[in-house]
Amino acid sequence: MESSVTSVELVFVLSALFVVPLFIAAAIGYAAWRGKPKRFDREMYWTAFVSAGALAALIIVYSMRMQADIKPTRHILGLMGLGLGGVVFGVALGCCVGVFTYRRNSVSANLPT
């Protein structure tokens, strides 16, 4: 029983840190490449990258340093915090990709024909 619980936790941790953030980053990068949202520009993507990265680091480090061996509820909270940190890390990666893939609407596309 113990090894099956440990393997489920391992799969959760690996997917929270390596799989989910990549899908979120790809979605945000694709949206940036398409020029969406309209009110974002490179500077806004850069600001969102830095702030989301700092928040993700804070959440992940807090979840890892939490004394989860004492109570099972803390253990579950630590896993939930790690999952949330993985999602926020994916947003940060997506904003980092958005810094490089962002493109404005071309001027020639807005000219009347």
Secondary structure, DSSP 4 states (H G I P E B T S, - for coil): -HHHHHHHHHHHHHIIIIIHHHHHHHHHHHHHHTT-STT--HHHHHHHHHHHHHHHHHHHHHHHHS-TTS-HHHHHHHHHHHHHHHHHHHHHHHHHHHHHH--PPPTGGGS--
